[in-house]
Amino acid sequence: MDTTTNPELFYINLKEKLYDTAKWPSKYLYKFIIKSNPSKVNTIETIFGNIGAVIKKTTSKNGTYISVSVNVVMKSPEDVIEKYKQVGRLVEGVISL
């Protein structure tokens, strides 16, 4: 997710697309890539841990990166976006897909 140019415009467009493509509440799949670092993985798990998320972690072939997939029922597009922002604030160097 490229939020470097204009993050707020990106999130406005994402919110519109989410409203157009799903009925809320709805299941949503987050995908994050981070450098292998247990504390960063723990932070993502903590962010989603108390809302019934199913979290899957896959380490890259060389062990340099970890892909974290989070499947969770979200109440609204605003809630989806807030989680993206929260991860972005708390996990340095995260790539959101």
ROPATOR-86331 format. One record per atom (N, C-alpha, C): residue in one letter; chain; y, x, z. Coordinates in nm, 4 decimals, always signed. Layout:
+---+---+----------+----------+----------+
: r : c :       c2 :       c1 :       c3 :
+---+---+----------+----------+----------+
: a : A :        Y :        X :        Z :
...
+---+---+----------+----------+----------+
END
This chain:
+---+---+----------+----------+----------+
: r : c :       c2 :       c1 :       c3 :
+---+---+----------+----------+----------+
: m : A :  -0.1156 :  +0.0849 :  +0.0000 :
: m : A :  +0.0000 :  +0.0000 :  +0.0000 :
: m : A :  +0.1217 :  +0.0894 :  +0.0000 :
: d : A :  +0.2044 :  +0.0824 :  -0.1020 :
: d : A :  +0.3214 :  +0.1679 :  -0.1132 :
: d : A :  +0.4423 :  +0.0967 :  -0.0551 :
: t : A :  +0.4757 :  +0.1355 :  +0.0667 :
: t : A :  +0.5917 :  +0.0752 :  +0.1313 :
: t : A :  +0.7086 :  +0.1718 :  +0.1360 :
: t : A :  +0.6993 :  +0.2845 :  +0.0649 :
: t : A :  +0.8026 :  +0.3864 :  +0.0729 :
: t : A :  +0.9318 :  +0.3466 :  +0.0021 :
: t : A :  +0.9249 :  +0.2742 :  -0.1086 :
: t : A :  +1.0448 :  +0.2409 :  -0.1832 :
: t : A :  +1.1296 :  +0.1384 :  -0.1086 :
: n : A :  +1.0735 :  +0.0239 :  -0.0801 :
: n : A :  +1.1444 :  -0.0807 :  -0.0075 :
: n : A :  +1.0421 :  -0.1595 :  +0.0731 :
: p : A :  +1.0175 :  -0.1171 :  +0.1961 :
: p : A :  +0.9120 :  -0.1810 :  +0.2761 :
: p : A :  +0.9311 :  -0.3315 :  +0.2946 :
: e : A :  +1.0538 :  -0.3751 :  +0.3204 :
: e : A :  +1.0749 :  -0.5173 :  +0.3452 :
: e : A :  +1.0476 :  -0.6009 :  +0.2207 :
: l : A :  +1.0873 :  -0.5524 :  +0.1053 :
: l : A :  +1.0591 :  -0.6226 :  -0.0198 :
: l : A :  +0.9080 :  -0.6297 :  -0.0435 :
: f : A :  +0.8394 :  -0.5205 :  -0.0143 :
: f : A :  +0.6939 :  -0.5191 :  -0.0277 :
: f : A :  +0.6315 :  -0.6282 :  +0.0589 :
: y : A :  +0.6737 :  -0.6374 :  +0.1850 :
: y : A :  +0.6151 :  -0.7360 :  +0.2765 :
: y : A :  +0.6516 :  -0.8792 :  +0.2378 :
: i : A :  +0.7702 :  -0.8999 :  +0.1836 :
: i : A :  +0.8083 :  -1.0334 :  +0.1352 :
: i : A :  +0.7150 :  -1.0754 :  +0.0218 :
: n : A :  +0.6918 :  -0.9836 :  -0.0728 :
: n : A :  +0.6015 :  -1.0133 :  -0.1850 :
: n : A :  +0.4583 :  -1.0354 :  -0.1374 :
: l : A :  +0.4135 :  -0.9546 :  -0.0420 :
: l : A :  +0.2783 :  -0.9709 :  +0.0122 :
: l : A :  +0.2637 :  -1.1073 :  +0.0782 :
: k : A :  +0.3632 :  -1.1473 :  +0.1560 :
: k : A :  +0.3572 :  -1.2776 :  +0.2244 :
: k : A :  +0.3460 :  -1.3915 :  +0.1232 :
: e : A :  +0.4238 :  -1.3856 :  +0.0172 :
: e : A :  +0.4170 :  -1.4895 :  -0.0865 :
: e : A :  +0.2777 :  -1.4943 :  -0.1502 :
: k : A :  +0.2222 :  -1.3772 :  -0.1815 :
: k : A :  +0.0894 :  -1.3720 :  -0.2430 :
: k : A :  -0.0174 :  -1.4260 :  -0.1481 :
: l : A :  -0.0054 :  -1.3934 :  -0.0212 :
: l : A :  -0.1043 :  -1.4421 :  +0.0757 :
: l : A :  -0.0976 :  -1.5943 :  +0.0891 :
: y : A :  +0.0227 :  -1.6508 :  +0.0903 :
: y : A :  +0.0352 :  -1.7968 :  +0.0961 :
: y : A :  -0.0193 :  -1.8622 :  -0.0301 :
: d : A :  -0.0015 :  -1.7960 :  -0.1443 :
: d : A :  -0.0472 :  -1.8519 :  -0.2717 :
: d : A :  -0.1979 :  -1.8446 :  -0.2912 :
: t : A :  -0.2643 :  -1.7503 :  -0.2248 :
: t : A :  -0.4061 :  -1.7254 :  -0.2545 :
: t : A :  -0.5035 :  -1.7691 :  -0.1458 :
: a : A :  -0.4534 :  -1.8170 :  -0.0331 :
: a : A :  -0.5465 :  -1.8555 :  +0.0747 :
: a : A :  -0.4905 :  -1.9708 :  +0.1551 :
: k : A :  -0.5815 :  -2.0415 :  +0.2189 :
: k : A :  -0.5450 :  -2.1467 :  +0.3133 :
: k : A :  -0.5574 :  -2.0853 :  +0.4528 :
: w : A :  -0.4556 :  -2.1033 :  +0.5353 :
: w : A :  -0.4510 :  -2.0363 :  +0.6649 :
: w : A :  -0.4818 :  -2.1311 :  +0.7777 :
: p : A :  -0.5550 :  -2.0838 :  +0.8802 :
: p : A :  -0.6070 :  -1.9499 :  +0.9040 :
: p : A :  -0.7144 :  -1.9117 :  +0.8018 :
: s : A :  -0.7280 :  -1.7800 :  +0.7814 :
: s : A :  -0.8192 :  -1.7301 :  +0.6798 :
: s : A :  -0.8725 :  -1.5926 :  +0.7197 :
: k : A :  -0.9919 :  -1.5602 :  +0.6663 :
: k : A :  -1.0448 :  -1.4250 :  +0.6857 :
: k : A :  -0.9621 :  -1.3289 :  +0.6020 :
: y : A :  -0.9386 :  -1.2104 :  +0.6577 :
: y : A :  -0.8625 :  -1.1086 :  +0.5863 :
: y : A :  -0.9301 :  -0.9739 :  +0.6072 :
: l : A :  -0.9358 :  -0.8944 :  +0.5019 :
: l : A :  -0.9966 :  -0.7622 :  +0.5091 :
: l : A :  -0.8882 :  -0.6560 :  +0.4977 :
: y : A :  -0.8698 :  -0.5827 :  +0.6056 :
: y : A :  -0.7801 :  -0.4674 :  +0.6064 :
: y : A :  -0.8628 :  -0.3448 :  +0.5737 :
: k : A :  -0.8034 :  -0.2496 :  +0.5004 :
: k : A :  -0.8686 :  -0.1209 :  +0.4744 :
: k : A :  -0.7670 :  -0.0113 :  +0.5003 :
: f : A :  -0.8078 :  +0.0838 :  +0.5827 :
: f : A :  -0.7226 :  +0.1960 :  +0.6174 :
: f : A :  -0.7987 :  +0.3258 :  +0.5936 :
: i : A :  -0.7262 :  +0.4292 :  +0.5543 :
: i : A :  -0.7838 :  +0.5624 :  +0.5421 :
: i : A :  -0.7000 :  +0.6554 :  +0.6278 :
: i : A :  -0.7689 :  +0.7329 :  +0.7115 :
: i : A :  -0.7006 :  +0.8281 :  +0.7989 :
: i : A :  -0.7762 :  +0.9602 :  +0.7987 :
: k : A :  -0.7065 :  +1.0673 :  +0.8335 :
: k : A :  -0.7746 :  +1.1945 :  +0.8547 :
: k : A :  -0.8653 :  +1.1758 :  +0.9758 :
: s : A :  -0.9813 :  +1.2404 :  +0.9705 :
: s : A :  -1.0771 :  +1.2281 :  +1.0806 :
: s : A :  -1.0118 :  +1.2687 :  +1.2121 :
: n : A :  -0.9969 :  +1.1715 :  +1.2978 :
: n : A :  -0.9339 :  +1.1919 :  +1.4270 :
: n : A :  -0.9750 :  +1.0745 :  +1.5158 :
: p : A :  -1.0606 :  +1.1010 :  +1.6142 :
: p : A :  -1.1096 :  +0.9911 :  +1.6989 :
: p : A :  -0.9993 :  +0.9088 :  +1.7652 :
: s : A :  -0.8879 :  +0.9711 :  +1.8022 :
: s : A :  -0.7829 :  +0.8938 :  +1.8689 :
: s : A :  -0.7159 :  +0.7951 :  +1.7731 :
: k : A :  -0.7039 :  +0.8328 :  +1.6449 :
: k : A :  -0.6462 :  +0.7406 :  +1.5467 :
: k : A :  -0.7396 :  +0.6220 :  +1.5226 :
: v : A :  -0.8691 :  +0.6498 :  +1.5152 :
: v : A :  -0.9673 :  +0.5420 :  +1.5002 :
: v : A :  -0.9619 :  +0.4503 :  +1.6211 :
: n : A :  -0.9540 :  +0.5087 :  +1.7405 :
: n : A :  -0.9466 :  +0.4283 :  +1.8634 :
: n : A :  -0.8218 :  +0.3405 :  +1.8653 :
: t : A :  -0.7114 :  +0.3925 :  +1.8139 :
: t : A :  -0.5878 :  +0.3140 :  +1.8096 :
: t : A :  -0.6056 :  +0.1918 :  +1.7204 :
: i : A :  -0.6653 :  +0.2108 :  +1.6031 :
: i : A :  -0.6899 :  +0.0969 :  +1.5135 :
: i : A :  -0.7847 :  -0.0026 :  +1.5800 :
: e : A :  -0.8885 :  +0.0473 :  +1.6436 :
: e : A :  -0.9825 :  -0.0421 :  +1.7127 :
: e : A :  -0.9128 :  -0.1200 :  +1.8234 :
: t : A :  -0.8217 :  -0.0574 :  +1.8929 :
: t : A :  -0.7475 :  -0.1251 :  +1.9995 :
: t : A :  -0.6557 :  -0.2335 :  +1.9429 :
: i : A :  -0.5895 :  -0.2039 :  +1.8315 :
: i : A :  -0.4987 :  -0.3009 :  +1.7696 :
: i : A :  -0.5736 :  -0.4285 :  +1.7314 :
: f : A :  -0.6967 :  -0.4148 :  +1.6832 :
: f : A :  -0.7721 :  -0.5309 :  +1.6361 :
: f : A :  -0.8818 :  -0.5752 :  +1.7332 :
: g : A :  -0.9006 :  -0.5022 :  +1.8418 :
: g : A :  -1.0136 :  -0.5243 :  +1.9296 :
: g : A :  -1.0184 :  -0.6559 :  +2.0030 :
: n : A :  -0.9049 :  -0.7142 :  +2.0325 :
: n : A :  -0.9058 :  -0.8358 :  +2.1150 :
: n : A :  -0.8918 :  -0.9649 :  +2.0339 :
: i : A :  -0.9131 :  -0.9563 :  +1.9010 :
: i : A :  -0.8990 :  -1.0782 :  +1.8198 :
: i : A :  -1.0254 :  -1.1091 :  +1.7396 :
: g : A :  -1.1380 :  -1.0544 :  +1.7830 :
: g : A :  -1.2649 :  -1.0878 :  +1.7187 :
: g : A :  -1.2908 :  -1.0193 :  +1.5864 :
: a : A :  -1.2322 :  -0.9031 :  +1.5655 :
: a : A :  -1.2477 :  -0.8317 :  +1.4390 :
: a : A :  -1.3834 :  -0.7616 :  +1.4303 :
: v : A :  -1.4348 :  -0.7548 :  +1.3078 :
: v : A :  -1.5529 :  -0.6742 :  +1.2786 :
: v : A :  -1.5010 :  -0.5472 :  +1.2118 :
: i : A :  -1.5272 :  -0.4334 :  +1.2762 :
: i : A :  -1.4714 :  -0.3070 :  +1.2296 :
: i : A :  -1.5846 :  -0.2159 :  +1.1823 :
: k : A :  -1.5681 :  -0.1641 :  +1.0601 :
: k : A :  -1.6675 :  -0.0739 :  +1.0009 :
: k : A :  -1.5981 :  +0.0575 :  +0.9681 :
: k : A :  -1.6605 :  +0.1685 :  +1.0097 :
: k : A :  -1.6042 :  +0.3012 :  +0.9844 :
: k : A :  -1.6989 :  +0.3786 :  +0.8940 :
: t : A :  -1.6422 :  +0.4457 :  +0.7934 :
: t : A :  -1.7202 :  +0.5278 :  +0.7018 :
: t : A :  -1.6508 :  +0.6633 :  +0.6896 :
: t : A :  -1.7261 :  +0.7691 :  +0.7172 :
: t : A :  -1.6722 :  +0.9041 :  +0.7071 :
: t : A :  -1.6917 :  +0.9557 :  +0.5650 :
: s : A :  -1.5921 :  +1.0280 :  +0.5147 :
: s : A :  -1.6016 :  +1.0846 :  +0.3800 :
: s : A :  -1.7119 :  +1.1903 :  +0.3752 :
: k : A :  -1.7517 :  +1.2247 :  +0.2545 :
: k : A :  -1.8618 :  +1.3188 :  +0.2331 :
: k : A :  -1.8402 :  +1.4504 :  +0.3081 :
: n : A :  -1.7188 :  +1.5011 :  +0.3054 :
: n : A :  -1.6892 :  +1.6281 :  +0.3717 :
: n : A :  -1.6436 :  +1.6114 :  +0.5160 :
: g : A :  -1.6336 :  +1.4865 :  +0.5615 :
: g : A :  -1.5929 :  +1.4604 :  +0.6991 :
: g : A :  -1.4443 :  +1.4737 :  +0.7240 :
: t : A :  -1.3651 :  +1.4855 :  +0.6189 :
: t : A :  -1.2212 :  +1.5042 :  +0.6332 :
: t : A :  -1.1484 :  +1.3736 :  +0.6627 :
: y : A :  -1.1977 :  +1.2642 :  +0.6053 :
: y : A :  -1.1325 :  +1.1343 :  +0.6192 :
: y : A :  -1.2292 :  +1.0298 :  +0.6722 :
: i : A :  -1.1713 :  +0.9256 :  +0.7292 :
: i : A :  -1.2482 :  +0.8101 :  +0.7742 :
: i : A :  -1.1841 :  +0.6861 :  +0.7136 :
: s : A :  -1.2679 :  +0.6020 :  +0.6552 :
: s : A :  -1.2238 :  +0.4720 :  +0.6059 :
: s : A :  -1.2556 :  +0.3701 :  +0.7150 :
: v : A :  -1.1578 :  +0.2912 :  +0.7510 :
: v : A :  -1.1765 :  +0.1879 :  +0.8530 :
: v : A :  -1.1507 :  +0.0527 :  +0.7872 :
: s : A :  -1.2548 :  -0.0309 :  +0.7832 :
: s : A :  -1.2429 :  -0.1668 :  +0.7294 :
: s : A :  -1.2443 :  -0.2638 :  +0.8465 :
: v : A :  -1.1496 :  -0.3550 :  +0.8453 :
: v : A :  -1.1364 :  -0.4520 :  +0.9537 :
: v : A :  -1.1406 :  -0.5913 :  +0.8933 :
: n : A :  -1.2431 :  -0.6662 :  +0.9264 :
: n : A :  -1.2578 :  -0.8031 :  +0.8777 :
: n : A :  -1.2295 :  -0.8968 :  +0.9949 :
: v : A :  -1.1289 :  -0.9819 :  +0.9786 :
: v : A :  -1.0850 :  -1.0639 :  +1.0909 :
: v : A :  -1.0203 :  -1.1929 :  +1.0404 :
: v : A :  -1.0319 :  -1.2988 :  +1.1174 :
: v : A :  -0.9633 :  -1.4241 :  +1.0857 :
: v : A :  -0.8209 :  -1.4139 :  +1.1396 :
: m : A :  -0.7259 :  -1.4327 :  +1.0489 :
: m : A :  -0.5847 :  -1.4275 :  +1.0868 :
: m : A :  -0.5250 :  -1.5669 :  +1.0738 :
: k : A :  -0.4266 :  -1.5973 :  +1.1572 :
: k : A :  -0.3666 :  -1.7306 :  +1.1597 :
: k : A :  -0.2702 :  -1.7553 :  +1.0441 :
: s : A :  -0.1999 :  -1.6494 :  +1.0007 :
: s : A :  -0.0972 :  -1.6692 :  +0.8977 :
: s : A :  -0.0674 :  -1.5369 :  +0.8276 :
: p : A :  -0.0027 :  -1.5427 :  +0.7117 :
: p : A :  +0.0406 :  -1.4200 :  +0.6453 :
: p : A :  +0.1336 :  -1.3355 :  +0.7326 :
: e : A :  +0.2161 :  -1.4002 :  +0.8129 :
: e : A :  +0.3043 :  -1.3257 :  +0.9025 :
: e : A :  +0.2241 :  -1.2413 :  +1.0006 :
: d : A :  +0.1125 :  -1.2971 :  +1.0502 :
: d : A :  +0.0258 :  -1.2227 :  +1.1416 :
: d : A :  -0.0413 :  -1.1053 :  +1.0707 :
: v : A :  -0.0807 :  -1.1250 :  +0.9455 :
: v : A :  -0.1404 :  -1.0171 :  +0.8655 :
: v : A :  -0.0400 :  -0.9026 :  +0.8534 :
: i : A :  +0.0810 :  -0.9343 :  +0.8176 :
: i : A :  +0.1844 :  -0.8336 :  +0.7973 :
: i : A :  +0.2183 :  -0.7633 :  +0.9283 :
: e : A :  +0.2236 :  -0.8363 :  +1.0369 :
: e : A :  +0.2547 :  -0.7741 :  +1.1660 :
: e : A :  +0.1505 :  -0.6697 :  +1.2036 :
: k : A :  +0.0242 :  -0.6968 :  +1.1745 :
: k : A :  -0.0816 :  -0.5975 :  +1.2032 :
: k : A :  -0.0630 :  -0.4728 :  +1.1165 :
: y : A :  -0.0301 :  -0.4904 :  +0.9876 :
: y : A :  -0.0021 :  -0.3749 :  +0.9020 :
: y : A :  +0.1114 :  -0.2910 :  +0.9614 :
: k : A :  +0.2172 :  -0.3560 :  +1.0042 :
: k : A :  +0.3314 :  -0.2850 :  +1.0607 :
: k : A :  +0.2937 :  -0.2141 :  +1.1898 :
: q : A :  +0.2146 :  -0.2799 :  +1.2723 :
: q : A :  +0.1718 :  -0.2215 :  +1.3989 :
: q : A :  +0.0886 :  -0.0947 :  +1.3746 :
: v : A :  -0.0062 :  -0.1023 :  +1.2814 :
: v : A :  -0.0869 :  +0.0153 :  +1.2487 :
: v : A :  +0.0030 :  +0.1261 :  +1.1945 :
: g : A :  +0.0961 :  +0.0919 :  +1.1074 :
: g : A :  +0.1868 :  +0.1901 :  +1.0509 :
: g : A :  +0.2722 :  +0.2607 :  +1.1553 :
: r : A :  +0.3126 :  +0.1858 :  +1.2586 :
: r : A :  +0.3941 :  +0.2436 :  +1.3653 :
: r : A :  +0.3128 :  +0.3350 :  +1.4566 :
: l : A :  +0.1872 :  +0.2971 :  +1.4825 :
: l : A :  +0.1087 :  +0.3655 :  +1.5852 :
: l : A :  +0.0129 :  +0.4716 :  +1.5338 :
: v : A :  -0.0198 :  +0.4693 :  +1.4038 :
: v : A :  -0.1173 :  +0.5640 :  +1.3497 :
: v : A :  -0.0476 :  +0.6491 :  +1.2437 :
: e : A :  -0.0140 :  +0.7698 :  +1.2824 :
: e : A :  +0.0573 :  +0.8599 :  +1.1902 :
: e : A :  -0.0319 :  +0.8981 :  +1.0722 :
: g : A :  +0.0266 :  +0.8918 :  +0.9512 :
: g : A :  -0.0437 :  +0.9350 :  +0.8321 :
: g : A :  -0.1451 :  +0.8364 :  +0.7770 :
: v : A :  -0.1461 :  +0.7142 :  +0.8268 :
: v : A :  -0.2424 :  +0.6142 :  +0.7796 :
: v : A :  -0.2088 :  +0.5718 :  +0.6371 :
: i : A :  -0.3125 :  +0.5497 :  +0.5581 :
: i : A :  -0.2973 :  +0.4933 :  +0.4245 :
: i : A :  -0.3563 :  +0.3537 :  +0.4320 :
: s : A :  -0.2773 :  +0.2537 :  +0.3985 :
: s : A :  -0.3233 :  +0.1141 :  +0.4000 :
: s : A :  -0.3528 :  +0.0719 :  +0.2569 :
: l : A :  -0.4685 :  +0.0139 :  +0.2360 :
: l : A :  -0.5058 :  -0.0326 :  +0.1021 :
: l : A :  -0.5036 :  -0.1833 :  +0.0975 :
+---+---+----------+----------+----------+
END
